[in-house]
Amino acid sequence: MNSAHKKTLAAVFARQTPRNLEWAKVEALLAACGCDIFEGRGSRVTFSKGPHSLDAHRPHPGKEAKPYQVRDARAFLEKIGITPEEEGI
């Protein structure tokens, strides 16, 4: 995980859910954490690691992740054992 991924991880786990976090950065973070990415129909994308998976829709027409998407990504990262504390942030 590089420094950009660590910054995104910190933003995802921030006390107040960010409203200006680009979805592409969240996707890059999940890929850096070893998640498999499966493209679905339209804007659907599934991230999978072990027995856990996250189904999401890429935001459009904007590029910012919606607050509920950030919260879903946070919950998924917690399930797979990725937290700022675990990564030393």
URVEN-V778288 format. One record per pair of residues at least 6 apart in sequence whose ideal C-beta (glycine too) atoms are under 6 Angstrom apart, sorted by the first residue. I is the first residue (numbers start at 0). J is the second residue. D is the distance in Angstrom with one decimal. If there is no record, write none. Layout:
# URVEN-V778288
I,J,D / I,J,D
This chain:
# URVEN-V778288
0,31,5.0 / 4,28,5.0 / 4,31,4.6 / 5,88,5.4 / 7,24,4.6 / 7,28,4.5 / 8,28,6.0 / 8,83,5.8 / 9,83,5.7 / 9,88,5.4 / 10,17,5.2 / 10,20,5.4 / 11,69,5.8 / 11,72,5.7 / 11,73,5.2 / 12,83,5.1 / 16,66,4.4 / 16,69,5.2 / 16,70,6.0 / 19,63,5.5 / 20,64,5.1 / 21,62,5.3 / 22,57,5.8 / 22,58,5.3 / 22,64,4.4 / 25,64,5.5 / 25,72,5.3 / 29,46,4.8 / 32,81,5.2 / 33,48,5.9 / 34,46,4.3 / 34,48,4.7 / 35,47,4.7 / 36,46,5.9 / 37,45,4.4 / 42,56,4.7 / 42,57,4.2 / 42,59,5.9 / 43,56,5.6 / 44,55,5.7 / 45,52,5.7 / 45,54,5.1 / 46,53,4.5 / 48,79,4.9 / 51,78,4.8 / 51,79,5.5 / 53,75,4.1 / 58,65,6.0
